[in-house]
Amino acid sequence: MRKHTTIDVDMDLVREAGDALGTKRMTDTIHAALDDVVRRRRRMALLDFRPAIDLGDLDAMRAHRFAESEAPYEPDPE
């Protein structure tokens, strides 16, 4: 969805953003800047993601279905 509107814009800031983003037209610069902000926020939200499993669950996942005991987790030596 697009909407045509009138806003007051700092043209020096638009030019500087255009240089940083590689855009020429004001509309392209504003769209690219908004897209950049949204993408950054989404990436930052991934840092808060906590998976439902942990390393302790790996033992159970690695164990063979017919094994007598679970396979122990041993991290790779560095």
PDB file with SEQRES, HELIX, SHEET and CRYST1 records, atoms N, CA, C and O in Angstrom:
SEQRES   1 A   78  MET ARG LYS HIS THR THR ILE ASP VAL ASP MET ASP LEU          
SEQRES   2 A   78  VAL ARG GLU ALA GLY ASP ALA LEU GLY THR LYS ARG MET          
SEQRES   3 A   78  THR ASP THR ILE HIS ALA ALA LEU ASP ASP VAL VAL ARG          
SEQRES   4 A   78  ARG ARG ARG ARG MET ALA LEU LEU ASP PHE ARG PRO ALA          
SEQRES   5 A   78  ILE ASP LEU GLY ASP LEU ASP ALA MET ARG ALA HIS ARG          
SEQRES   6 A   78  PHE ALA GLU SER GLU ALA PRO TYR GLU PRO ASP PRO GLU          
HELIX    1 AA1 MET A   11  LEU A   21  1                                  11    
HELIX    2 AA2 MET A   26  LEU A   47  1                                  22    
HELIX    3 AA3 LEU A   55  ARG A   62  1                                   8    
CRYST1    1.000    1.000    1.000  90.00  90.00  90.00 P 1           1          
ATOM      1  N   MET A   1       0.848  -1.174   0.000  1.00  0.00           N  
ATOM      2  CA  MET A   1       0.000   0.000   0.000  1.00  0.00           C  
ATOM      3  C   MET A   1       0.897   1.243   0.000  1.00  0.00           C  
ATOM      4  O   MET A   1       1.885   1.306   0.732  1.00  0.00           O  
ATOM      5  N   ARG A   2       0.557   2.181  -0.791  1.00  0.00           N  
ATOM      6  CA  ARG A   2       1.280   3.449  -0.838  1.00  0.00           C  
ATOM      7  C   ARG A   2       0.308   4.592  -0.586  1.00  0.00           C  
ATOM      8  O   ARG A   2      -0.878   4.519  -0.908  1.00  0.00           O  
ATOM      9  N   LYS A   3       0.853   5.643  -0.002  1.00  0.00           N  
ATOM     10  CA  LYS A   3       0.040   6.828   0.261  1.00  0.00           C  
ATOM     11  C   LYS A   3       0.875   8.058  -0.057  1.00  0.00           C  
ATOM     12  O   LYS A   3       2.018   8.180   0.384  1.00  0.00           O  
ATOM     13  N   HIS A   4       0.302   8.948  -0.810  1.00  0.00           N  
ATOM     14  CA  HIS A   4       0.976  10.201  -1.130  1.00  0.00           C  
ATOM     15  C   HIS A   4       0.706  11.165   0.026  1.00  0.00           C  
ATOM     16  O   HIS A   4      -0.435  11.332   0.458  1.00  0.00           O  
ATOM     17  N   THR A   5       1.780  11.800   0.522  1.00  0.00           N  
ATOM     18  CA  THR A   5       1.619  12.736   1.623  1.00  0.00           C  
ATOM     19  C   THR A   5       2.643  13.856   1.501  1.00  0.00           C  
ATOM     20  O   THR A   5       3.587  13.766   0.716  1.00  0.00           O  
ATOM     21  N   THR A   6       2.450  14.884   2.265  1.00  0.00           N  
ATOM     22  CA  THR A   6       3.380  16.005   2.291  1.00  0.00           C  
ATOM     23  C   THR A   6       4.005  16.067   3.676  1.00  0.00           C  
ATOM     24  O   THR A   6       3.300  16.097   4.685  1.00  0.00           O  
ATOM     25  N   ILE A   7       5.352  16.087   3.717  1.00  0.00           N  
ATOM     26  CA  ILE A   7       6.053  16.183   4.992  1.00  0.00           C  
ATOM     27  C   ILE A   7       7.219  17.149   4.858  1.00  0.00           C  
ATOM     28  O   ILE A   7       7.719  17.384   3.759  1.00  0.00           O  
ATOM     29  N   ASP A   8       7.650  17.711   5.993  1.00  0.00           N  
ATOM     30  CA  ASP A   8       8.849  18.551   6.021  1.00  0.00           C  
ATOM     31  C   ASP A   8      10.042  17.620   6.229  1.00  0.00           C  
ATOM     32  O   ASP A   8      10.058  16.806   7.152  1.00  0.00           O  
ATOM     33  N   VAL A   9      11.038  17.755   5.356  1.00  0.00           N  
ATOM     34  CA  VAL A   9      12.183  16.859   5.392  1.00  0.00           C  
ATOM     35  C   VAL A   9      13.469  17.671   5.426  1.00  0.00           C  
ATOM     36  O   VAL A   9      13.601  18.670   4.718  1.00  0.00           O  
ATOM     37  N   ASP A  10      14.411  17.243   6.248  1.00  0.00           N  
ATOM     38  CA  ASP A  10      15.739  17.849   6.293  1.00  0.00           C  
ATOM     39  C   ASP A  10      16.494  17.378   5.054  1.00  0.00           C  
ATOM     40  O   ASP A  10      16.928  16.228   4.996  1.00  0.00           O  
ATOM     41  N   MET A  11      16.656  18.253   4.065  1.00  0.00           N  
ATOM     42  CA  MET A  11      17.249  17.864   2.784  1.00  0.00           C  
ATOM     43  C   MET A  11      18.723  17.489   2.917  1.00  0.00           C  
ATOM     44  O   MET A  11      19.211  16.642   2.169  1.00  0.00           O  
ATOM     45  N   ASP A  12      19.437  18.107   3.856  1.00  0.00           N  
ATOM     46  CA  ASP A  12      20.825  17.710   4.074  1.00  0.00           C  
ATOM     47  C   ASP A  12      20.884  16.259   4.555  1.00  0.00           C  
ATOM     48  O   ASP A  12      21.746  15.491   4.127  1.00  0.00           O  
ATOM     49  N   LEU A  13      19.975  15.894   5.435  1.00  0.00           N  
ATOM     50  CA  LEU A  13      19.910  14.527   5.944  1.00  0.00           C  
ATOM     51  C   LEU A  13      19.506  13.550   4.841  1.00  0.00           C  
ATOM     52  O   LEU A  13      20.021  12.433   4.779  1.00  0.00           O  
ATOM     53  N   VAL A  14      18.592  13.965   3.980  1.00  0.00           N  
ATOM     54  CA  VAL A  14      18.177  13.119   2.852  1.00  0.00           C  
ATOM     55  C   VAL A  14      19.348  12.892   1.901  1.00  0.00           C  
ATOM     56  O   VAL A  14      19.564  11.770   1.443  1.00  0.00           O  
ATOM     57  N   ARG A  15      20.106  13.947   1.601  1.00  0.00           N  
ATOM     58  CA  ARG A  15      21.270  13.810   0.719  1.00  0.00           C  
ATOM     59  C   ARG A  15      22.321  12.893   1.339  1.00  0.00           C  
ATOM     60  O   ARG A  15      22.891  12.045   0.653  1.00  0.00           O  
ATOM     61  N   GLU A  16      22.576  13.063   2.628  1.00  0.00           N  
ATOM     62  CA  GLU A  16      23.567  12.223   3.309  1.00  0.00           C  
ATOM     63  C   GLU A  16      23.106  10.761   3.339  1.00  0.00           C  
ATOM     64  O   GLU A  16      23.902   9.849   3.118  1.00  0.00           O  
ATOM     65  N   ALA A  17      21.830  10.552   3.610  1.00  0.00           N  
ATOM     66  CA  ALA A  17      21.286   9.185   3.611  1.00  0.00           C  
ATOM     67  C   ALA A  17      21.350   8.601   2.200  1.00  0.00           C  
ATOM     68  O   ALA A  17      21.676   7.426   2.031  1.00  0.00           O  
ATOM     69  N   GLY A  18      21.045   9.403   1.201  1.00  0.00           N  
ATOM     70  CA  GLY A  18      21.114   8.940  -0.184  1.00  0.00           C  
ATOM     71  C   GLY A  18      22.517   8.508  -0.563  1.00  0.00           C  
ATOM     72  O   GLY A  18      22.700   7.502  -1.249  1.00  0.00           O  
ATOM     73  N   ASP A  19      23.510   9.270  -0.115  1.00  0.00           N  
ATOM     74  CA  ASP A  19      24.902   8.891  -0.375  1.00  0.00           C  
ATOM     75  C   ASP A  19      25.225   7.561   0.305  1.00  0.00           C  
ATOM     76  O   ASP A  19      25.858   6.690  -0.292  1.00  0.00           O  
ATOM     77  N   ALA A  20      24.793   7.410   1.544  1.00  0.00           N  
ATOM     78  CA  ALA A  20      25.077   6.183   2.300  1.00  0.00           C  
ATOM     79  C   ALA A  20      24.346   4.982   1.714  1.00  0.00           C  
ATOM     80  O   ALA A  20      24.872   3.870   1.719  1.00  0.00           O  
ATOM     81  N   LEU A  21      23.140   5.201   1.210  1.00  0.00           N  
ATOM     82  CA  LEU A  21      22.318   4.108   0.701  1.00  0.00           C  
ATOM     83  C   LEU A  21      22.478   3.880  -0.803  1.00  0.00           C  
ATOM     84  O   LEU A  21      22.019   2.869  -1.335  1.00  0.00           O  
ATOM     85  N   GLY A  22      23.122   4.811  -1.474  1.00  0.00           N  
ATOM     86  CA  GLY A  22      23.314   4.674  -2.916  1.00  0.00           C  
ATOM     87  C   GLY A  22      22.058   4.978  -3.717  1.00  0.00           C  
ATOM     88  O   GLY A  22      21.838   4.399  -4.781  1.00  0.00           O  
ATOM     89  N   THR A  23      21.231   5.887  -3.205  1.00  0.00           N  
ATOM     90  CA  THR A  23      19.998   6.258  -3.901  1.00  0.00           C  
ATOM     91  C   THR A  23      20.114   7.692  -4.404  1.00  0.00           C  
ATOM     92  O   THR A  23      20.905   8.485  -3.892  1.00  0.00           O  
ATOM     93  N   LYS A  24      19.315   8.007  -5.411  1.00  0.00           N  
ATOM     94  CA  LYS A  24      19.356   9.350  -6.008  1.00  0.00           C  
ATOM     95  C   LYS A  24      18.103  10.166  -5.671  1.00  0.00           C  
ATOM     96  O   LYS A  24      18.190  11.337  -5.300  1.00  0.00           O  
ATOM     97  N   ARG A  25      16.945   9.528  -5.809  1.00  0.00           N  
ATOM     98  CA  ARG A  25      15.675  10.237  -5.594  1.00  0.00           C  
ATOM     99  C   ARG A  25      15.284  10.211  -4.126  1.00  0.00           C  
ATOM    100  O   ARG A  25      15.587   9.254  -3.414  1.00  0.00           O  
ATOM    101  N   MET A  26      14.607  11.271  -3.672  1.00  0.00           N  
ATOM    102  CA  MET A  26      14.184  11.368  -2.285  1.00  0.00           C  
ATOM    103  C   MET A  26      13.282  10.204  -1.893  1.00  0.00           C  
ATOM    104  O   MET A  26      13.456   9.627  -0.820  1.00  0.00           O  
ATOM    105  N   THR A  27      12.330   9.853  -2.737  1.00  0.00           N  
ATOM    106  CA  THR A  27      11.418   8.752  -2.428  1.00  0.00           C  
ATOM    107  C   THR A  27      12.188   7.453  -2.255  1.00  0.00           C  
ATOM    108  O   THR A  27      11.919   6.691  -1.326  1.00  0.00           O  
ATOM    109  N   ASP A  28      13.149   7.191  -3.145  1.00  0.00           N  
ATOM    110  CA  ASP A  28      13.956   5.974  -3.038  1.00  0.00           C  
ATOM    111  C   ASP A  28      14.774   5.970  -1.747  1.00  0.00           C  
ATOM    112  O   ASP A  28      14.913   4.936  -1.092  1.00  0.00           O  
ATOM    113  N   THR A  29      15.309   7.123  -1.393  1.00  0.00           N  
ATOM    114  CA  THR A  29      16.116   7.242  -0.179  1.00  0.00           C  
ATOM    115  C   THR A  29      15.269   6.971   1.056  1.00  0.00           C  
ATOM    116  O   THR A  29      15.687   6.235   1.950  1.00  0.00           O  
ATOM    117  N   ILE A  30      14.094   7.557   1.107  1.00  0.00           N  
ATOM    118  CA  ILE A  30      13.222   7.362   2.266  1.00  0.00           C  
ATOM    119  C   ILE A  30      12.783   5.907   2.368  1.00  0.00           C  
ATOM    120  O   ILE A  30      12.783   5.335   3.458  1.00  0.00           O  
ATOM    121  N   HIS A  31      12.410   5.303   1.243  1.00  0.00           N  
ATOM    122  CA  HIS A  31      12.007   3.889   1.268  1.00  0.00           C  
ATOM    123  C   HIS A  31      13.174   2.993   1.699  1.00  0.00           C  
ATOM    124  O   HIS A  31      12.985   2.068   2.488  1.00  0.00           O  
ATOM    125  N   ALA A  32      14.365   3.263   1.189  1.00  0.00           N  
ATOM    126  CA  ALA A  32      15.532   2.461   1.545  1.00  0.00           C  
ATOM    127  C   ALA A  32      15.872   2.622   3.030  1.00  0.00           C  
ATOM    128  O   ALA A  32      16.231   1.653   3.698  1.00  0.00           O  
ATOM    129  N   ALA A  33      15.757   3.838   3.535  1.00  0.00           N  
ATOM    130  CA  ALA A  33      16.041   4.086   4.950  1.00  0.00           C  
ATOM    131  C   ALA A  33      15.021   3.375   5.841  1.00  0.00           C  
ATOM    132  O   ALA A  33      15.395   2.774   6.848  1.00  0.00           O  
ATOM    133  N   LEU A  34      13.761   3.438   5.486  1.00  0.00           N  
ATOM    134  CA  LEU A  34      12.729   2.748   6.260  1.00  0.00           C  
ATOM    135  C   LEU A  34      12.935   1.239   6.220  1.00  0.00           C  
ATOM    136  O   LEU A  34      12.784   0.557   7.234  1.00  0.00           O  
ATOM    137  N   ASP A  35      13.279   0.725   5.047  1.00  0.00           N  
ATOM    138  CA  ASP A  35      13.543  -0.699   4.907  1.00  0.00           C  
ATOM    139  C   ASP A  35      14.727  -1.120   5.784  1.00  0.00           C  
ATOM    140  O   ASP A  35      14.693  -2.168   6.429  1.00  0.00           O  
ATOM    141  N   ASP A  36      15.768  -0.294   5.796  1.00  0.00           N  
ATOM    142  CA  ASP A  36      16.942  -0.583   6.611  1.00  0.00           C  
ATOM    143  C   ASP A  36      16.589  -0.634   8.099  1.00  0.00           C  
ATOM    144  O   ASP A  36      17.046  -1.524   8.815  1.00  0.00           O  
ATOM    145  N   VAL A  37      15.789   0.305   8.558  1.00  0.00           N  
ATOM    146  CA  VAL A  37      15.384   0.333   9.966  1.00  0.00           C  
ATOM    147  C   VAL A  37      14.592  -0.919  10.325  1.00  0.00           C  
ATOM    148  O   VAL A  37      14.843  -1.543  11.356  1.00  0.00           O  
ATOM    149  N   VAL A  38      13.643  -1.284   9.482  1.00  0.00           N  
ATOM    150  CA  VAL A  38      12.813  -2.465   9.748  1.00  0.00           C  
ATOM    151  C   VAL A  38      13.670  -3.730   9.767  1.00  0.00           C  
ATOM    152  O   VAL A  38      13.503  -4.570  10.651  1.00  0.00           O  
ATOM    153  N   ARG A  39      14.583  -3.880   8.809  1.00  0.00           N  
ATOM    154  CA  ARG A  39      15.459  -5.063   8.771  1.00  0.00           C  
ATOM    155  C   ARG A  39      16.356  -5.137  10.003  1.00  0.00           C  
ATOM    156  O   ARG A  39      16.552  -6.213  10.567  1.00  0.00           O  
ATOM    157  N   ARG A  40      16.897  -4.000  10.419  1.00  0.00           N  
ATOM    158  CA  ARG A  40      17.746  -3.982  11.615  1.00  0.00           C  
ATOM    159  C   ARG A  40      16.966  -4.417  12.849  1.00  0.00           C  
ATOM    160  O   ARG A  40      17.471  -5.191  13.663  1.00  0.00           O  
ATOM    161  N   ARG A  41      15.750  -3.928  12.989  1.00  0.00           N  
ATOM    162  CA  ARG A  41      14.921  -4.301  14.151  1.00  0.00           C  
ATOM    163  C   ARG A  41      14.603  -5.790  14.135  1.00  0.00           C  
ATOM    164  O   ARG A  41      14.613  -6.438  15.182  1.00  0.00           O  
ATOM    165  N   ARG A  42      14.327  -6.330  12.971  1.00  0.00           N  
ATOM    166  CA  ARG A  42      14.034  -7.767  12.871  1.00  0.00           C  
ATOM    167  C   ARG A  42      15.260  -8.590  13.246  1.00  0.00           C  
ATOM    168  O   ARG A  42      15.144  -9.600  13.941  1.00  0.00           O  
ATOM    169  N   ARG A  43      16.445  -8.157  12.783  1.00  0.00           N  
ATOM    170  CA  ARG A  43      17.673  -8.885  13.145  1.00  0.00           C  
ATOM    171  C   ARG A  43      17.930  -8.795  14.645  1.00  0.00           C  
ATOM    172  O   ARG A  43      18.336  -9.779  15.263  1.00  0.00           O  
ATOM    173  N   MET A  44      17.700  -7.633  15.231  1.00  0.00           N  
ATOM    174  CA  MET A  44      17.902  -7.482  16.666  1.00  0.00           C  
ATOM    175  C   MET A  44      16.930  -8.364  17.452  1.00  0.00           C  
ATOM    176  O   MET A  44      17.281  -8.882  18.512  1.00  0.00           O  
ATOM    177  N   ALA A  45      15.722  -8.535  16.942  1.00  0.00           N  
ATOM    178  CA  ALA A  45      14.739  -9.391  17.612  1.00  0.00           C  
ATOM    179  C   ALA A  45      15.219 -10.837  17.632  1.00  0.00           C  
ATOM    180  O   ALA A  45      14.878 -11.581  18.552  1.00  0.00           O  
ATOM    181  N   LEU A  46      16.001 -11.251  16.640  1.00  0.00           N  
ATOM    182  CA  LEU A  46      16.527 -12.615  16.624  1.00  0.00           C  
ATOM    183  C   LEU A  46      17.479 -12.870  17.793  1.00  0.00           C  
ATOM    184  O   LEU A  46      17.611 -14.007  18.247  1.00  0.00           O  
ATOM    185  N   LEU A  47      18.139 -11.826  18.279  1.00  0.00           N  
ATOM    186  CA  LEU A  47      19.034 -11.990  19.412  1.00  0.00           C  
ATOM    187  C   LEU A  47      18.275 -12.375  20.678  1.00  0.00           C  
ATOM    188  O   LEU A  47      18.843 -12.991  21.580  1.00  0.00           O  
ATOM    189  N   ASP A  48      17.000 -12.017  20.748  1.00  0.00           N  
ATOM    190  CA  ASP A  48      16.171 -12.364  21.901  1.00  0.00           C  
ATOM    191  C   ASP A  48      15.561 -13.745  21.785  1.00  0.00           C  
ATOM    192  O   ASP A  48      14.945 -14.232  22.734  1.00  0.00           O  
ATOM    193  N   PHE A  49      15.724 -14.387  20.630  1.00  0.00           N  
ATOM    194  CA  PHE A  49      15.134 -15.698  20.397  1.00  0.00           C  
ATOM    195  C   PHE A  49      15.833 -16.733  21.265  1.00  0.00           C  
ATOM    196  O   PHE A  49      17.061 -16.814  21.283  1.00  0.00           O  
ATOM    197  N   ARG A  50      15.046 -17.516  21.978  1.00  0.00           N  
ATOM    198  CA  ARG A  50      15.589 -18.592  22.809  1.00  0.00           C  
ATOM    199  C   ARG A  50      14.994 -19.910  22.324  1.00  0.00           C  
ATOM    200  O   ARG A  50      13.785 -20.116  22.430  1.00  0.00           O  
ATOM    201  N   PRO A  51      15.832 -20.809  21.789  1.00  0.00           N  
ATOM    202  CA  PRO A  51      15.304 -22.079  21.301  1.00  0.00           C  
ATOM    203  C   PRO A  51      14.717 -22.910  22.440  1.00  0.00           C  
ATOM    204  O   PRO A  51      15.075 -22.730  23.603  1.00  0.00           O  
ATOM    205  N   ALA A  52      13.821 -23.812  22.093  1.00  0.00           N  
ATOM    206  CA  ALA A  52      13.138 -24.637  23.084  1.00  0.00           C  
ATOM    207  C   ALA A  52      14.002 -25.803  23.551  1.00  0.00           C  
ATOM    208  O   ALA A  52      13.625 -26.504  24.489  1.00  0.00           O  
ATOM    209  N   ILE A  53      15.156 -26.027  22.916  1.00  0.00           N  
ATOM    210  CA  ILE A  53      16.035 -27.126  23.315  1.00  0.00           C  
ATOM    211  C   ILE A  53      17.373 -26.569  23.772  1.00  0.00           C  
ATOM    212  O   ILE A  53      17.725 -25.434  23.450  1.00  0.00           O  
ATOM    213  N   ASP A  54      18.116 -27.375  24.525  1.00  0.00           N  
ATOM    214  CA  ASP A  54      19.462 -26.983  24.924  1.00  0.00           C  
ATOM    215  C   ASP A  54      20.418 -28.142  24.667  1.00  0.00           C  
ATOM    216  O   ASP A  54      20.011 -29.184  24.154  1.00  0.00           O  
ATOM    217  N   LEU A  55      21.681 -27.963  25.020  1.00  0.00           N  
ATOM    218  CA  LEU A  55      22.681 -28.987  24.735  1.00  0.00           C  
ATOM    219  C   LEU A  55      22.375 -30.310  25.428  1.00  0.00           C  
ATOM    220  O   LEU A  55      22.741 -31.370  24.919  1.00  0.00           O  
ATOM    221  N   GLY A  56      21.714 -30.263  26.574  1.00  0.00           N  
ATOM    222  CA  GLY A  56      21.345 -31.491  27.264  1.00  0.00           C  
ATOM    223  C   GLY A  56      20.389 -32.338  26.442  1.00  0.00           C  
ATOM    224  O   GLY A  56      20.405 -33.564  26.544  1.00  0.00           O  
ATOM    225  N   ASP A  57      19.570 -31.710  25.640  1.00  0.00           N  
ATOM    226  CA  ASP A  57      18.634 -32.448  24.790  1.00  0.00           C  
ATOM    227  C   ASP A  57      19.354 -33.178  23.651  1.00  0.00           C  
ATOM    228  O   ASP A  57      18.811 -34.118  23.069  1.00  0.00           O  
ATOM    229  N   LEU A  58      20.578 -32.740  23.337  1.00  0.00           N  
ATOM    230  CA  LEU A  58      21.317 -33.381  22.244  1.00  0.00           C  
ATOM    231  C   LEU A  58      21.607 -34.844  22.548  1.00  0.00           C  
ATOM    232  O   LEU A  58      21.594 -35.680  21.645  1.00  0.00           O  
ATOM    233  N   ASP A  59      21.870 -35.163  23.828  1.00  0.00           N  
ATOM    234  CA  ASP A  59      22.146 -36.551  24.182  1.00  0.00           C  
ATOM    235  C   ASP A  59      21.002 -37.458  23.754  1.00  0.00           C  
ATOM    236  O   ASP A  59      21.219 -38.505  23.144  1.00  0.00           O  
ATOM    237  N   ALA A  60      19.804 -37.050  24.075  1.00  0.00           N  
ATOM    238  CA  ALA A  60      18.640 -37.859  23.727  1.00  0.00           C  
ATOM    239  C   ALA A  60      18.452 -37.924  22.212  1.00  0.00           C  
ATOM    240  O   ALA A  60      18.069 -38.966  21.680  1.00  0.00           O  
ATOM    241  N   MET A  61      18.717 -36.826  21.522  1.00  0.00           N  
ATOM    242  CA  MET A  61      18.528 -36.815  20.078  1.00  0.00           C  
ATOM    243  C   MET A  61      19.588 -37.649  19.361  1.00  0.00           C  
ATOM    244  O   MET A  61      19.321 -38.229  18.309  1.00  0.00           O  
ATOM    245  N   ARG A  62      20.789 -37.708  19.934  1.00  0.00           N  
ATOM    246  CA  ARG A  62      21.874 -38.458  19.298  1.00  0.00           C  
ATOM    247  C   ARG A  62      21.799 -39.952  19.579  1.00  0.00           C  
ATOM    248  O   ARG A  62      22.336 -40.759  18.821  1.00  0.00           O  
ATOM    249  N   ALA A  63      21.133 -40.319  20.670  1.00  0.00           N  
ATOM    250  CA  ALA A  63      21.077 -41.726  21.047  1.00  0.00           C  
ATOM    251  C   ALA A  63      20.312 -42.524  19.996  1.00  0.00           C  
ATOM    252  O   ALA A  63      19.286 -42.082  19.478  1.00  0.00           O  
ATOM    253  N   HIS A  64      20.823 -43.678  19.704  1.00  0.00           N  
ATOM    254  CA  HIS A  64      20.142 -44.570  18.772  1.00  0.00           C  
ATOM    255  C   HIS A  64      18.875 -45.084  19.439  1.00  0.00           C  
ATOM    256  O   HIS A  64      18.864 -45.300  20.650  1.00  0.00           O  
ATOM    257  N   ARG A  65      17.840 -45.277  18.696  1.00  0.00           N  
ATOM    258  CA  ARG A  65      16.563 -45.700  19.280  1.00  0.00           C  
ATOM    259  C   ARG A  65      16.673 -47.007  20.051  1.00  0.00           C  
ATOM    260  O   ARG A  65      15.928 -47.223  21.007  1.00  0.00           O  
ATOM    261  N   PHE A  66      17.578 -47.868  19.658  1.00  0.00           N  
ATOM    262  CA  PHE A  66      17.667 -49.184  20.278  1.00  0.00           C  
ATOM    263  C   PHE A  66      18.868 -49.310  21.219  1.00  0.00           C  
ATOM    264  O   PHE A  66      19.155 -50.405  21.704  1.00  0.00           O  
ATOM    265  N   ALA A  67      19.574 -48.202  21.485  1.00  0.00           N  
ATOM    266  CA  ALA A  67      20.748 -48.242  22.343  1.00  0.00           C  
ATOM    267  C   ALA A  67      20.332 -48.467  23.794  1.00  0.00           C  
ATOM    268  O   ALA A  67      19.225 -48.108  24.197  1.00  0.00           O  
ATOM    269  N   GLU A  68      21.223 -49.058  24.565  1.00  0.00           N  
ATOM    270  CA  GLU A  68      20.965 -49.311  25.982  1.00  0.00           C  
ATOM    271  C   GLU A  68      21.018 -48.021  26.797  1.00  0.00           C  
ATOM    272  O   GLU A  68      20.284 -47.870  27.774  1.00  0.00           O  
ATOM    273  N   SER A  69      21.895 -47.083  26.392  1.00  0.00           N  
ATOM    274  CA  SER A  69      22.025 -45.816  27.119  1.00  0.00           C  
ATOM    275  C   SER A  69      22.167 -44.678  26.113  1.00  0.00           C  
ATOM    276  O   SER A  69      22.456 -44.891  24.936  1.00  0.00           O  
ATOM    277  N   GLU A  70      21.953 -43.455  26.619  1.00  0.00           N  
ATOM    278  CA  GLU A  70      22.051 -42.276  25.755  1.00  0.00           C  
ATOM    279  C   GLU A  70      23.501 -42.016  25.393  1.00  0.00           C  
ATOM    280  O   GLU A  70      24.401 -42.311  26.179  1.00  0.00           O  
ATOM    281  N   ALA A  71      23.734 -41.468  24.213  1.00  0.00           N  
ATOM    282  CA  ALA A  71      25.076 -41.073  23.793  1.00  0.00           C  
ATOM    283  C   ALA A  71      25.461 -39.807  24.552  1.00  0.00           C  
ATOM    284  O   ALA A  71      24.702 -38.838  24.527  1.00  0.00           O  
ATOM    285  N   PRO A  72      26.632 -39.778  25.240  1.00  0.00           N  
ATOM    286  CA  PRO A  72      27.005 -38.588  26.009  1.00  0.00           C  
ATOM    287  C   PRO A  72      27.389 -37.444  25.087  1.00  0.00           C  
ATOM    288  O   PRO A  72      27.913 -37.668  23.996  1.00  0.00           O  
ATOM    289  N   TYR A  73      27.135 -36.251  25.513  1.00  0.00           N  
ATOM    290  CA  TYR A  73      27.525 -35.058  24.763  1.00  0.00           C  
ATOM    291  C   TYR A  73      28.982 -34.759  25.070  1.00  0.00           C  
ATOM    292  O   TYR A  73      29.349 -34.581  26.232  1.00  0.00           O  
ATOM    293  N   GLU A  74      29.810 -34.703  24.045  1.00  0.00           N  
ATOM    294  CA  GLU A  74      31.206 -34.363  24.209  1.00  0.00           C  
ATOM    295  C   GLU A  74      31.548 -33.255  23.212  1.00  0.00           C  
ATOM    296  O   GLU A  74      31.592 -33.505  22.007  1.00  0.00           O  
ATOM    297  N   PRO A  75      31.790 -32.036  23.698  1.00  0.00           N  
ATOM    298  CA  PRO A  75      32.135 -30.952  22.777  1.00  0.00           C  
ATOM    299  C   PRO A  75      33.453 -31.229  22.073  1.00  0.00           C  
ATOM    300  O   PRO A  75      34.332 -31.896  22.618  1.00  0.00           O  
ATOM    301  N   ASP A  76      33.581 -30.715  20.870  1.00  0.00           N  
ATOM    302  CA  ASP A  76      34.811 -30.880  20.104  1.00  0.00           C  
ATOM    303  C   ASP A  76      35.941 -30.100  20.772  1.00  0.00           C  
ATOM    304  O   ASP A  76      35.764 -28.923  21.085  1.00  0.00           O  
ATOM    305  N   PRO A  77      37.117 -30.734  21.002  1.00  0.00           N  
ATOM    306  CA  PRO A  77      38.248 -29.982  21.580  1.00  0.00           C  
ATOM    307  C   PRO A  77      38.791 -28.999  20.549  1.00  0.00           C  
ATOM    308  O   PRO A  77      38.851 -29.295  19.356  1.00  0.00           O  
ATOM    309  N   GLU A  78      39.174 -27.855  21.022  1.00  0.00           N  
ATOM    310  CA  GLU A  78      39.707 -26.821  20.122  1.00  0.00           C  
ATOM    311  C   GLU A  78      41.189 -26.700  20.228  1.00  0.00           C  
ATOM    312  O   GLU A  78      41.792 -25.877  19.539  1.00  0.00           O  
TER     313      GLU A  78                                                      
END                                                                             
